[in-house]
Amino acid sequence: MKLPIHKKSNTDLLAKCRLATWLTLALTLSACSESNTTNSVNESENSQTEQVLPYQDTSLPMNQRVNDLVGRMSLTEKVAQMYNDAPAIERLNVPAYDYWNEALHGVARAGEATVFPQAIGMAAMWDRELLNEIATVISDEGRAKHHAFKERGLSYRYTGLTYWSPNINIFRDPRWGRGQETYGEDPYLTGELGVAFISGLQGDDDTYLKTAATAKHFAVHNGPEVSRHSDDYVVSDKDLFETYLPAFEKAVVDADVEAVMCAYNRVNGAPACGSDRLLKEILRGSYQFDGHVMSDCGAIADFYDPRAHNVTRSPAAAAAWAVKSGTDLNCGTGRLSSYANLTFAVQKGFIEESLIDQAVGRLMMTRFKLGMFDPDSSVPFADIPLEVVGNEEHLALTQKASERSLVMLKNNGVLPLQPGVKVAVIGPNADNQDVLLGNYNGLPVNPVTVLQGIKNYTGNEAVPYAPGSALIDDIYGHWQILDDSVLFHHDESGELSPGVKVEYYAVAREAITDFSSLRVPARQTGSAVHSEVLNKLQMRPLRSPVSGKWLDDFALVARGQLVPQESGSYRFDGPGEVTLNGEVVNGAVELKAKQSYDFKVSHKVVSNPVSNTAGGLRAEWQLRWVNESKALQEEALAKAAAADVVVMAVGISPRIEGEEMPVKLEGFNYGDRTSIALPAEQQALIKAVEKLGKPVVLVNFSGSAMALNWEQQNVDAIIQAFYPGEATGTALARILWGEVNPSGRLPVTFYKNLDGFAPLDDYAMANRTYRYFEGDVLYAFGYGLGYSAMQYSNLQAPASLVSGEDLTLQVTLNNLGEQAASQVTQVYVSMPDAPVNTPKLSLKGFTRTEVGAGETQTVSLTLSADELVYINDRGQKVPYTGTLDVYMGDGQPGFGKPEKVAHTRIELQ
């Protein structure tokens, strides 16, 4: 059958010929290329590898490099970079990185580091310059550690440069267990100290961040711990902008903080990590924040958890919600990453991929600023040697910080102690290393307890000591590490020798079968690879004794004979399984003095790939014990009776106050407190010792305010120690014997009781903190004593000031004492003519001055016009006009002697 022939124009024929030519060429090229596909791809890849891509070009602006890198990632790769433990993208040479690291008062959870006073203790220094110096040292040690880990190819949690510190929440209620992590109850003090700390962490290089600081927890996050995942905190605009946000504004605007962590709780109905008002309008809008935002760990899962906020049913919807509001990074912890659902969220139209690009771009910008995509030779902090960690200069600095953080609350003349005085050291915190450290801490290089500090200072190893009581119930402060005074082993000749033999074994990984516990199982394998005799059951296993490599897994088994020195009911404390005479020990066990027991303890030091943590990184391994059956108070009274002066180390500890803790005891509720009094057993001990008629110096350790009412009336001297760092004992001894003039000041109010306090989950500021409290207090915010009488006079200030101008003040400071002093001068204002309710008093300035004995100095302070404002009911700043009462001196007016505070009135027009 013939097909009909149609006549075509010359144009049609020409087009058809061209098409045929192109088809022929395409088919020819395709046929030629099929046999050489592999070679062509390899050549292309090799060419790309040799080529310097824009994101690798250090001469280009960072934002251009970041955009180029993000643009090369697939959606799946981008989403994975939004987990705190971001995986490597090998094809782009992006290394794995875990953003989670801590540096609250020293590099934390990464082995040994210089441990400074807990944050609340550093706040008690009232010293911007010293705090900035401390943060600079912390960032030195952090950089040194990071590069040491990097050289060994380690990217576990706590090895990075993104520090989730400082905590600048306001310590609005003394019951909050995490208040120890903050800089106290005042927004101005918190903001100023936060700026100093952030600046020290981040450094002052024009191109690179030294480390990346994080202001947390944004916002309105101040307890209670037990319900923080489900609570909705309703707060007025006035309280929000007058109390809860000012420190965050300073962190962003003044310190240019690189990151912000959003909180677990809801604020006025919206989860903090999904609050458009907090994250979009205020943080990125008003404050112009351009860094990255991360969730508190597990906070995104709280969106859909029926036991938590339960505001959406879908993990994908929760993830999209958080990212759309501005939360760039998901810290997941045990519930893993909710952001793993973002790929599905994009697929279903919950969120646009462009917002994923924006979040990843912010995260990558932080890593670029830290120099992670540049040669170490270009980064000015990459060559800090590991030897700086815990060096002499850093240990001297933490001692200075401890000395300045101790606050003398009472002294009837017993202090300073005289040379040669016989001192007994009594109390559950006298030899308790926990209270040196607080929470979120590193491993101290040279920890000195109260007992050891006094022994070192006096040169008397036989200082009378007894714990006197438990801290509370069965929580003890006098645990002792098992050592060669009670542990023995058979040596090669069969003789019983001091110490215990420890054997080390390899560890094998197994498949996960129990998905209720999300840990990769590990078991001990083979025969012992290495063994040694330890004098005490304590080690810091950064390096595996099996492989010799940092953070490698291993198992240990210690065997020997346990010979108690006295009979009693003993309890063991520490990781591992303990057996005595072949029986596993659970709970207390009765042991007889001088009797030998076959002793064994087994423990595995392993990493957890699920949480990206290394067993040898966060904490030391130690096995401790305590004799629970001792007559503690009777022993203490006998020791105290033979002394001239009794130093009593009492209080609480980070084992019973802190973050979301499993502690439910009288006065304590899952990390928070329901009472601010000392535990009953300690009150009984103090009263019994006081009856002996000896001078009593009380040293209280706590991360929060204590109601020391009876103690104020009856003991001779009181020092508030907070948790003062690894040099505690040395610093305290120097203050007790007068080598150092006490200069710490309280960053929180010490109340007499909790009468009139609203519930902890009520976030209205009425009747909370010194700014709003209507009752009498035991010790005021800003209070503290020294050994030198100080006098303030001749306050110089303008009679009037145009609203919007800075205010400069001068006062004469006279040291009437015989000892040089480091004096904290404070400025408070009140605004009686404001058209809305304002704080009774507000701190607006402070400084430290070194004043010699008998010396007179002029102290000058300038208050920024930004501080001479009030907050109206809509949360807006309004420049104040009217009479301004100004108080300048040693604390608030109305506390202490009148000559300690000078007053003037200024008319603001």
Order of alpha helices (4+ residues) and beta strands (2+ residues): alpha-alpha-alpha-alpha-beta-beta-alpha-alpha-alpha-beta-beta-alpha-beta-beta-beta-beta-alpha-alpha-alpha-alpha-alpha-beta-beta-alpha-alpha-beta-beta-beta-beta-beta-beta-beta-beta-beta-beta-beta-beta-beta-beta-beta-alpha-beta-beta-beta-beta-alpha-beta-alpha-beta-alpha-beta-alpha-beta-beta-beta-beta-beta-beta-beta-beta-beta-beta-beta
